[in-house]
């Protein structure tokens, strides 16, 4: 009976593990597509995975970090907004003061940028949690676009 119980417990492990979102570009691609977002897969200059996508006519990328042995341990969501003229620092400082979860700055050309880091570590996060992070990112992108009048 103990062997049967142990076997059943072991059989359930893959189901539980598959519910976790790991830093695997294939998994992230599926979740983005499930959310109705386009996905273009690339490789960055370090040889790590890079995903380009968009939501609400705003293009963004997801970079994968710490990808040494197996799934990557963290993600960086990034969106840059090209502006015909450099923006002032007060604009992004106001954003950083008023909003959590994402940071904004001006790039070297004075264009506004927003980023959000996501830590997955070795064991990942739950799918529902990742979908919540994705919803937050979409909301932050939309809010930032409005904030900078883009």
C-alpha positions in Angstrom: 0.0 0.0 0.0 2.9 2.4 0.8 4.4 1.7 -2.6 1.1 2.5 -4.3 0.8 5.7 -2.4 4.3 6.7 -3.2 3.8 5.9 -6.8 0.7 8.0 -7.0 2.5 10.9 -5.3 5.3 10.7 -7.8 2.9 10.5 -10.7 1.3 13.8 -9.6 4.6 15.6 -9.5 4.8 16.5 -13.2 1.3 18.0 -13.0 2.3 20.3 -10.2 5.6 21.2 -11.8 3.9 22.0 -15.1 1.7 24.5 -13.4 4.9 26.5 -12.6 6.1 29.1 -15.1 9.8 28.7 -15.5 12.1 31.0 -17.4 11.7 28.9 -20.5 11.1 31.0 -23.7 8.7 28.3 -25.1 6.5 28.6 -22.0 6.5 32.4 -22.0 5.7 32.3 -25.8 2.7 30.1 -25.1 1.4 32.3 -22.3 1.8 35.5 -24.4 -0.1 33.8 -27.3 -2.8 32.6 -24.9 -3.1 36.3 -23.9 -3.6 37.2 -27.6 -0.3 38.8 -28.0 2.0 38.4 -31.1 5.4 36.7 -30.5 8.6 37.0 -32.4 11.5 35.0 -31.0 15.1 36.2 -31.3 18.4 35.8 -29.6 20.2 38.8 -28.0 23.8 39.7 -28.4 24.8 37.4 -25.5 23.1 34.4 -27.0 20.2 34.5 -24.6 16.5 34.3 -25.7 14.6 37.5 -26.5 10.9 37.8 -27.2 9.3 40.8 -29.0 5.6 41.3 -28.6 3.0 44.1 -28.5 -0.2 45.0 -26.7 -2.5 47.9 -27.4 -0.2 49.1 -30.2 2.8 49.3 -27.9 5.8 47.2 -28.8 7.9 45.6 -26.0 10.5 43.0 -25.5 11.2 40.3 -22.9 14.9 39.6 -22.2 15.9 36.4 -20.4 18.7 36.5 -17.8 20.7 34.0 -15.8 20.2 31.2 -18.3 23.3 29.2 -17.5 21.9 25.7 -16.7 18.3 25.2 -17.8 15.5 27.7 -17.4 16.5 31.4 -17.0 16.1 32.9 -13.5 14.7 36.3 -14.4 13.0 38.3 -17.1 13.1 41.9 -18.1 10.1 43.5 -19.7 11.2 46.6 -21.7 9.5 49.2 -23.8 11.1 52.3 -25.3 9.0 55.2 -26.7 10.7 57.1 -29.6 10.0 60.8 -29.2 10.6 63.5 -31.8 12.2 65.7 -29.1 14.0 64.8 -25.9 11.7 64.6 -22.8 12.5 66.1 -19.5 13.6 64.1 -16.5 10.7 65.4 -14.3 8.3 63.4 -16.5 9.9 60.1 -15.6 10.6 61.1 -12.0 6.9 61.8 -11.5 6.1 58.3 -12.9 8.7 56.6 -10.6 7.3 58.5 -7.6 3.7 57.6 -8.3 3.9 54.0 -9.6 5.2 50.7 -8.3 6.5 47.6 -10.1 8.1 49.3 -13.1 10.8 51.9 -13.4 11.1 54.6 -16.0 14.0 56.5 -17.3 15.3 58.5 -20.3 17.6 56.7 -22.7 20.7 58.3 -24.2 18.6 60.0 -26.8 16.1 61.4 -24.2 13.4 58.9 -25.2 11.2 57.5 -22.3 11.7 53.9 -21.4 9.8 51.7 -19.0 11.1 48.4 -17.6 9.9 45.7 -15.2 12.0 42.9 -13.7 10.4 39.5 -12.9 12.3 37.0 -10.8 11.6 33.4 -11.5 14.5 31.8 -9.7 15.0 28.0 -10.1 11.4 26.9 -9.4 9.4 29.5 -11.2 6.1 31.1 -10.3 2.5 29.9 -10.7 0.8 30.4 -14.0 -1.9 32.6 -12.4 0.8 34.8 -10.8 2.5 35.1 -14.2 -0.8 36.1 -15.9 -1.3 38.7 -13.1 2.2 40.1 -13.8 1.4 40.2 -17.5 -1.8 42.1 -16.8 0.1 44.5 -14.6 2.6 45.0 -17.4 -0.1 45.8 -19.9 -1.7 48.2 -17.5 1.7 49.9 -16.8 2.4 50.2 -20.5 -0.9 51.9 -21.2 -0.6 54.2 -18.2 3.0 55.1 -19.1 2.0 55.9 -22.7 -0.7 58.2 -21.4 1.6 59.7 -18.8 4.2 60.7 -21.5 1.5 61.8 -24.0 2.9 59.4 -26.6 
